[in-house]
Amino acid sequence: MFGRREPVPFAFVAEADRFRSNVTPPPRERLSFGQMAGRWLLGMTIVAGLVGSLVIGTPALSTGDQQASQPQQSQASQKN
């Protein structure tokens, strides 16, 4: 049942690995000064946003070692 091999109906599929095109793609257009400046500005804005969120978020991530060294006392215990 599986011993019978039929030829591939699309012979060009088997030859696709050997095919080379003689057509070269057109050269890429150079970016204008405005486009380059816009991309640079967008990149700097993203980096500044990440740095800013890190600076603002760092205090929230601290463990608060200064408060942990002092024992917590309620106001009722201080009124003796």
C-alpha positions in Angstrom: 0.0 0.0 0.0 2.8 2.5 0.9 5.4 1.0 -1.5 3.9 2.8 -4.5 5.4 6.3 -5.1 3.7 8.7 -7.4 5.6 11.4 -9.2 5.2 14.9 -7.8 2.6 16.6 -9.9 4.3 20.0 -9.6 7.9 19.5 -10.8 8.8 23.1 -10.2 8.4 22.6 -6.5 11.3 20.2 -6.5 13.4 22.6 -8.5 12.7 25.6 -6.4 15.9 25.2 -4.4 18.0 25.6 -7.5 16.2 28.6 -9.0 18.0 31.9 -9.0 16.4 35.2 -10.0 18.3 37.5 -12.4 16.2 40.4 -11.3 17.8 42.6 -8.7 15.5 44.5 -6.3 15.6 48.3 -6.5 17.8 50.1 -4.1 16.3 51.3 -0.9 15.3 54.9 -0.7 17.4 57.1 1.6 15.6 58.6 4.6 15.1 62.3 4.6 16.5 64.4 7.5 13.1 64.8 9.0 12.5 61.0 9.0 15.8 60.3 10.6 15.2 63.0 13.2 11.8 61.7 13.9 13.1 58.1 14.5 15.9 59.4 16.7 13.4 61.5 18.7 11.0 58.6 19.1 13.8 56.3 20.3 15.0 58.9 22.8 11.5 59.4 24.1 11.1 55.7 24.7 14.4 55.5 26.5 13.6 58.6 28.6 10.3 57.0 29.5 11.9 53.8 30.6 14.6 55.6 32.7 11.9 57.9 34.2 9.7 55.0 35.2 12.7 53.3 36.8 13.7 56.4 38.8 10.1 57.0 40.0 9.5 53.3 40.7 12.7 52.6 42.6 11.5 54.1 45.9 8.4 52.0 45.8 10.5 48.8 45.4 12.7 49.6 48.5 12.1 47.4 51.5 12.1 50.3 54.0 15.0 49.1 56.2 15.0 52.4 58.2 11.5 51.7 59.5 12.1 48.1 60.2 15.0 48.9 62.6 12.7 50.9 64.9 10.1 48.8 66.8 6.6 49.9 66.2 4.7 51.3 69.2 1.1 52.3 69.4 0.1 55.7 70.7 -1.6 54.1 73.6 1.6 52.6 74.9 3.3 56.0 74.8 0.7 57.7 77.1 2.0 56.1 80.3 
